[in-house]
Amino acid sequence: MDVVLVSELRCEAVIGVHSWERQLGQVLLLDLELAVDAAAAAAADSITAALDYQAVAERVRAHVAGLQAQLVETVAESVAGLLRDEFGVPWVRITVRKPGALAGARGVAVRLERGQAPAP
């Protein structure tokens, strides 16, 4: 397996455990690592044989915008399930960053992996 990377995908979200957070629109940054068969896509040189990362990005943005989760962990788990179920990705590693969530830090992040990891 090969891996497609989508870095710092900006997603608008209603997220937070505090009521004042949930009244604000916030930006989450998602890093997606998705197991694919890049050889098949390269051989065909066609988007129909590849993972359409534009479609992935649009779907993930829409999904995150509709979640209204309290926790970054919830967003990460939900996006992992969506990618595996709707796009047939056998393995995914997701990092969800919430900039400015912690005083004195650039932000907080959660990283998770789901599915069968690609061989090294």
C-alpha positions in Angstrom: 0.0 0.0 0.0 1.0 3.6 -0.6 -0.2 6.7 1.3 -1.9 9.8 0.1 -1.3 12.8 2.3 -3.6 15.8 2.8 -2.0 18.4 5.0 -3.7 21.0 7.1 -7.1 20.7 5.6 -9.0 23.7 7.0 -12.4 22.8 8.3 -15.0 25.2 9.9 -16.5 23.6 13.0 -18.7 24.2 16.0 -16.6 22.5 18.7 -15.9 22.8 22.4 -17.0 21.8 25.9 -17.7 25.3 27.0 -20.9 27.1 25.9 -19.0 30.2 24.7 -16.9 28.0 22.4 -19.9 26.5 20.8 -21.3 30.0 19.9 -18.2 30.7 17.8 -17.2 29.2 14.5 -13.7 27.7 14.9 -11.1 26.4 12.5 -9.8 22.8 12.8 -6.7 21.7 10.8 -6.8 18.1 9.7 -3.9 16.0 8.4 -5.0 12.9 6.6 -2.9 9.9 5.7 -4.8 7.5 3.6 -3.7 4.0 2.4 -4.1 3.6 -1.4 -2.8 1.6 -4.3 -0.9 4.4 -6.1 0.6 2.0 -8.6 -2.8 1.2 -10.1 -3.7 4.9 -10.3 -0.4 5.7 -11.9 -0.6 2.9 -14.4 -4.1 4.1 -15.5 -3.2 7.8 -15.2 -6.9 8.4 -14.5 -8.8 9.8 -11.6 -11.2 6.9 -11.8 -8.4 4.6 -10.6 -7.2 7.0 -7.9 -8.5 8.3 -4.6 -10.1 11.6 -5.5 -8.6 13.8 -2.8 -10.7 16.7 -3.9 -13.8 14.7 -3.2 -12.3 13.5 0.1 -11.6 17.1 1.2 -15.1 18.4 0.2 -16.8 15.5 2.0 -14.6 15.8 5.2 -15.2 19.6 5.3 -19.0 19.1 5.1 -18.9 16.3 7.6 -16.9 18.3 10.2 -19.1 21.4 9.7 -22.2 19.4 10.6 -20.8 17.5 13.6 -21.1 20.0 16.4 -18.8 17.8 18.6 -17.5 18.7 22.0 -14.2 16.9 21.6 -11.4 16.9 19.1 -11.3 13.1 19.7 -14.9 12.8 18.5 -14.0 14.7 15.3 -11.0 12.4 14.6 -13.0 9.2 15.2 -15.9 10.3 13.1 -13.7 11.4 10.2 -11.8 8.1 10.3 -15.1 6.1 10.1 -16.3 8.3 7.2 -13.1 7.8 5.2 -13.1 4.0 5.7 -16.8 3.6 5.0 -17.5 6.0 2.2 -14.1 6.0 0.4 -13.0 2.4 1.1 -9.7 3.4 2.6 -8.3 0.4 4.5 -6.1 2.4 6.8 -6.1 6.0 7.9 -4.1 8.2 10.2 -5.7 11.5 11.2 -4.4 14.4 13.1 -7.0 17.0 14.2 -5.5 20.3 15.4 -7.4 23.0 17.3 -5.3 26.1 17.2 -5.5 28.4 20.2 -7.3 25.9 22.4 -4.8 26.0 25.2 -3.3 29.2 26.7 0.5 29.3 26.3 0.4 26.8 23.4 -0.1 27.1 19.7 -2.9 24.6 19.9 -3.8 21.0 20.8 -4.1 18.0 18.6 -5.3 14.4 18.6 -3.8 11.7 16.3 -5.3 8.3 15.7 -5.0 5.4 13.3 -7.7 3.1 12.2 -7.6 0.0 10.0 -4.8 -2.2 8.7 -1.5 -0.2 8.5 0.4 -0.4 5.2 3.5 -2.5 5.2 6.7 -0.5 5.5 
